[in-house]
Amino acid sequence: MFFSFALLATVTLVASAAPTFKRQDACPLQNLQGLTVTASADSKLKTRWDLFTTSSGLIEQGDLAWLSHFQPNDNEIFTAAVGSQPDLFTFQRRDAQSIGVSGSKLLASATPAVFRVSCGSCDDFATDDQLAAYGCTFELTDGLNGTGECITFEANRSVVQLQDCESGNAGQQMTIFSA
């Protein structure tokens, strides 16, 4: 009897300490003090957005690029501002450089792009490098309606690009960590 009670108490304690992931129409990304966006197609989840401050190869200063680092640096930490609907967001590097779009590439811009962010699950209370959301797609909008173009991961050390949204495209699935 005592063993059964102890086992039940342990299971209850572990379950209550688990992250509170839940499927939501809109994740409250604006509540995170900082966030990193990683490519889910990278099994180590270390390839993330990086806003380049200097040119390097085919990546120009101001480009948003995919870059693999063990720990995020200041160029890889962003904040989200909610738009006219709870699933619409603009993103800024922590020092307030907004992310915009030119053609099909993402870059620093005075005119922020608005994205519809849809995630499979969210943890509303993620802090300190914890998993905040996964299974996320970022669809470019005109400020209200989707354009059918989604942020797509192609390779490490490449500029973040928009491509036609495709259901099941692993390159269009992102994972978000608090920072």
Secondary structure, 3 states (H helix, E strand, C coil): CHHHHHHHHHHHHHHHHCCCEECCCCCCHHHCCCEEEEECCCCCCCEEEEECCCCECCECCCEEEEEECCCCCHHHCEEEEECCCCCEEEEEECCCCEEEEECCEEEECCCCCCEEEECCEEECCCCCCCEEEEEEEEEEECCCCEEEEEEECCCCCEECEEEECCCCCHHHCEEEEEC
